[in-house]
């Protein structure tokens, strides 16, 4: 296994890892991918969305969500076309440095809906409480995602069983 397999990349802060995560509206992690710290957000958006399955109350899990709330790092025409193709409503703020809005009807940006994006930020805040994940003690490609998965599983268990007591 080479260093490319370990999801380590050099960025401004040194060797870092990015965790790209998808969650539902209740804050339950659905799917995550790891990349090096130098990797772009947008390159992992479609694999992240394709790898998710959203639980439903009846029948099989769904593959697609109704709303896609992301930050400016995921603003790209390719992702917006992906959302249009699969009938998802993207709630992505435009990167002002990148491009100007095209003439014609602007893409609707639902600011109240975008405020719900704090759910994923709270998941990352919760994940940062795990010292082993934050400091990246595990350098191998197999053990580090296993620890992230274990912490996500603990989050799911706390979410589903905290109301029973």
N, C-alpha and C positions, 0 to 999 in steps of 0.2 A: 504494500500500500504506500502510495506516494503522499506527499504533503497536500496534493489537491483533494484527496479523499477525506481529509480531516476537517473540512469547512473552516479552515483558518486563513485569514487574509490580512494583509498589512494595510492599515488605514492611519489616520492622524494619531490615534492613540496607541499604535503598535499592533501586535497580533490580536485580532478580534474575530468574533463570530456574530453573524446576524441570525436572528430567529424570525422567520416569516411565519405568522400565525393567522389562522382563520378561526373565528368563534361565532357562536350564535348570539342572539339578542339577549340571552340570559347570562352571558359570560362563561359559557362552557366551551373550552377549546375543542375544535373539530378536527383540525389538521395543522401540521407545522412542517416547515422545511428549514434546513440550515444552509447557510452560505458563508463564504469568507467576508470579512469586514469591508473589503473593497468592492464587492459585487453590487450591482444595481438592483434596486427593488423591483423594477418592472420585469426583469428577466425571470423572476420567480412567481409572477402573479398567475399566469395561466396554469403552470404545473400545480400550484397551490390550490386553485379553484377546481381543477380536474381531479385532484386526489381526495376531495372532500365528499362526505356523505352526510346529509342533514337528516337527523331522525324525525320521523313524523308519527303522529298518534295512530294512524291507521295505515297498514300496508308497508311497502318497502320504503327505505330511506330515499329522500330526494337527492339528486345530484346538484341542483342549482338553488341559489337563494333568490329572494325577491329584490333585495337591496344590497348593494355593495358599497360599504362605507370605508374609504381609505384616505390616507393623507396625501400630500402633494407629491411624495416620492413615487406614487403609482400613477401619476397623470401622464397618459400616453394615448395616442389615437388607437393603437392596437388593442389596448384594454377596453377602450370605449366601444370599439367595433365588436369585441368579444361579448361585452355586455348586451349590445344590441342584438347580436346573433342569438343569444340564449335568453332574451327577454328579461334581463336584469336591469334594474334602475341604478346607474352609477351615481354616487354622491361623492364626487372627487373635486376638490378645489383646483382651479387652474393655477399652474405655475406661471407667474407673471414674467419671469426671466426667460422662460422657454419659448413662448409664442404668444401672439395676440389672438383674441377670439376671432373666428371667421365671421364674415358678414352674413346676415340672414338671421334666422331664429337661433338664439343662444341655447346652449344646453342648460336645462333647469338645474339649479343648485339649491337643494332643500336645506337651508341652514338649520332649522329645528331638528331635522333628521340627522344632520352631521354632528350635532351635539351628542348623539348617542354613541359616537365613536369613542367616548371616554371609557366604554366597557372594555375594549381591548387594551387601552392604556392601563386600566386597573388590573387586568390580567398580567401585564408585564410588570407592574409594580408588585403584584403578589409573587410573581416568579422571581423577582430580584431578592426576595426574602430568603430564597434558597441559596446559601453560600456556595454550595458545590456547583450550581449552574452559573452563577454570576462570575465567579473567579475562574471558571473553566479548569477545574482540577483534572478532569478527564481529557486527555489529549487525543485519544483514539476515536475513530469515526463510529465505532459501535457503542462505546460506553457513554459518550456525551449525549447523543440523542436518546439513549435509554433513560438517562437521568431527567432530561426534559420531559419525556413521556411519563415517567413516574410522577413528577410534580404535577403534570396536567391531569393525570388520573386521580391524584389526591384532591385536586381542585374540583373535579367532577363529583367525587364522593362527598366532599364537604357541601357542595351545592345541592345534591340530591337528598342527602340525609340530615341536613341541618334543621329542617322543619319538623322532624319526627319527635324530637325530644320535647 
